Amino acid sequence: MKLNDEKMKQVSGGAITSAMINALSKAVNTLYELGKATGSALRRLIKKSYCKVN
C-alpha cells in the first residue's frame, strides 16, 4: 500500500517504544544505585565504621 503526501501527514504515532522503556529502566536503576551508595555512605559516616587505608 502506498500513501500519498496528504495521508502521510495524517499518520500519527507516539506509542511507547522499547528504546524508551530501556532508557527509563536504566534511569530508574541509576537512581536506585545512587540512593544505595548514598545510604551506605551515610550509614558508615554515622556509625564511624570506615575501612582503614594503608
C-alpha positions as CSV (number, residue, x, y, z in Angstrom):
1,M,0.0,0.0,0.0
2,K,1.4,3.4,-1.0
3,L,0.5,6.6,0.8
4,N,0.4,9.9,-0.8
5,D,1.7,13.1,0.9
6,E,-1.7,14.1,2.4
7,K,-2.2,10.7,4.0
8,M,1.3,10.5,5.3
9,K,0.8,13.8,7.1
10,Q,-2.2,12.3,8.9
11,V,-0.3,9.4,10.2
12,S,0.1,9.7,14.0
13,G,2.4,7.8,16.2
14,G,3.6,8.1,19.8
15,A,3.5,4.6,21.0
16,I,5.9,3.6,23.8
17,T,8.9,2.1,22.1
18,S,11.3,-0.4,23.5
19,A,14.1,2.2,23.4
20,M,12.0,4.5,25.7
21,I,11.3,1.6,28.1
22,N,15.0,0.7,28.1
23,A,16.1,4.3,28.8
24,L,13.5,4.6,31.6
25,S,14.7,1.3,33.1
26,K,18.3,2.5,33.1
27,A,17.4,5.8,34.7
28,V,15.5,4.1,37.5
29,N,18.3,1.7,38.0
30,T,20.9,4.5,38.2
31,L,18.8,6.4,40.7
32,Y,18.4,3.3,42.8
33,E,22.2,2.6,42.8
34,L,22.9,6.2,43.6
35,G,20.5,6.1,46.6
36,K,22.0,2.8,47.8
37,A,25.5,4.3,47.6
38,T,24.4,7.4,49.4
39,G,22.7,5.5,52.1
40,S,25.7,3.3,52.7
41,A,28.0,6.3,52.9
42,L,25.7,8.0,55.4
43,R,25.4,4.8,57.5
44,R,29.2,4.4,57.6
45,L,29.6,8.1,58.5
46,I,27.1,8.0,61.3
47,K,28.4,4.7,62.8
48,K,32.0,5.8,62.1
49,S,32.9,2.4,60.6
50,Y,35.4,3.2,57.9
51,C,37.8,0.8,56.2
52,K,41.4,1.6,57.1
53,V,43.5,2.8,54.2
54,N,47.1,1.5,54.3
